[in-house]
Amino acid sequence: MGSTRASRRHPCYAVAREFGRLVGTDGRAALMTGGGPGIMEAANRGAYEAGGISIGLNIQLPQGQIANRYLTPGLCFSFRYFALRKLHFLLRARAMVAFPGGFGTFDELFETLTLVQCRRVPPMPVVLVGEAYWRRAVDMDFLAAEGMIAQRDRRLYRYADTAAEIWKAVRPNL
């Protein structure tokens, strides 16, 4: 998961592309994103270029979202409703990797954390890429200190800054 607005010059684009390459090279799992531009394109691109399976779950938006060109032919699916799209993500996910993003990324991240916390989906690694971004965007320490999340809930996610760190966190779950 990550921003559609991240350009190819954004530092996370290179990290997402390299992570996609690691997933695609390994071959034990498919890489699945929202199938759009930005960070999603980068991850799909890395997997596609490595010969891996690259899936896109695209969403119909008022401003239009065009599927990126790095999806495996026949594996781009279009959804009208966010809830159904998230359901399909979570039915298949073995890990969730959240790159910096906006409202959509936050929605997907918190839905995943909630479902893992409540044991509605199997436990899975949740990796927040860009520790400085996520610590500023969501103050989990504050939430825990205020008692809004349990201290143990802080084990539901981890931070990573490089593709190798992300890969190390998700690889055991494949």
N, C-alpha and C positions, 0 to 999 in steps of 0.2 A: 504494500500500500504506500502511496505517496502522492505528492503534488503533480497535477497536470501542468502546472505553471513553471516547473523547473526546466530551464533551458539546458541544452547540451553543454553549456559552459558552467553550470552549477556543479560544485564539488560532489554533490550526492549522485549526479548522473553517472560519473565514472565509478563510484562505489557500487551503485545498483547494477551497472553493466557487468562489472567484475563478479558480483555475487551471482548474477544470472549465468555467467560463464561457468562458475563453479558448479552450480546446480545442473546445468546442461551437460557438462563434461562427466559428472558423476553418473548420471543416467538412472539412478534409483527412483527419482521423483520428477514430476513435471513442475515447471514454474508457472504459476497462475497469478495474473494481475487483473486490474480493471480493463486492461487492453487499450487504454488511451495513450495520450502523449506524455511527455515529461518523464518522471521517475518510472512510471509503468513501462514506457517505451524502452528505457534504458535496461531494465531487468529482462524484459522480453527479448531485447536485442542480444544481450549477452548469452542467454540460453539458446536462442535461434542460431547465432553464429557458431556456437559450440556443437551444434547438431542435436540439441536436446528438444524436448517437447515444450512448447511455449503457448500457453492458453490465455485467452482474454475473455473476461466477463464484462462486456461493455454495457453502458447505461445510456438510455435515451434521455437527453437533456434538452431544455428549451434552446440553448445556444448551440446544441449539437456537439456530439463528441465522436470524432472519427477514430476508428480502430487503427492502431499503429500497424506498420507493415511487417513487423517481426513476429507475427503469430503463425503458428503451424497451420497450414491450410485445413479448413474444416473445424478448427478449434477456437473460433471466435463466436461467442454467444451474446445476444443482445437482450437486455432486460429493460422493462418499463419501470419496475418498482425496486427501490433500494433494498427493501426487506427481503425480497426473493433473491436478489443478487447476493446479499450477505449470507442467506441461508445456503445457497449453492457453494459459496466460498467455504463456509464453516463445515459443511458436510464432507468436504474433500481435504481440508487443510490438515497438514501435519505440523505446521509452524506458521506463525504470523510475524512478518517483518514489516515494521512501520517506519518509513522514511519521513522526513519533515513534510508536512502537508497542512491542509486547511480543514474546514468543517467535515468534509467527507472522510478524510483520513482519521480525524478524531472520532467520528461516529463509528467507523469500522473498528478502530482500536478499542474503544470503551465497550462496544458490544462484545467483542472477543474476550476482553478481560472479565466482563460480567459473567459471560457464559462459562468460562473456565473456572472462575471463582465459585460459581454456584453448581459446578459439575454437570452442566447441561450438555457440554461437549467434552470429549476426552482431553486430558491435560496435554498441553502443547507449549513449546517455547514461544514466548512473545518477546521479540527483540525490537528495541527502540533505537533506531540508527541516528546518530548525531546526538551524543549525550548532552552537549551544551544547549542545543535547541530544545530537547525534551525537558531538561531540568528547568529551563526558563518558561517554557510553554505550559507545563503542568507541574506544580510543586507537590510531588507525591510525599515528600518529607513533611510538609505542612499538613496534608490530609491525614497522614498517620499520627502526627503530633496532636491534631485536633480530635482524633478518634473517629474520623470519618471513614477510614479504611483500617483494617487490622494490620498490625505489624507484619503478620505472616503473609498478608496480601502483597507485600513488597517483593516477595519471592516469585510472584506470577510473571514478572517481566525482568528483563536485563537490558543494559545499554551496550552498544557496539559502535565503533567508529570506522571500522574497515571491513571489507568483504571477507577477509580471513576470520575476523572475530565473529561476524554473523554466521559464517559457515560452521565454525566451531560450535556455536550455540545450537544450530538446527540439525546438523548432521546426525547426531545420535537418534533423532526421532524419525529418520527416514526408513 
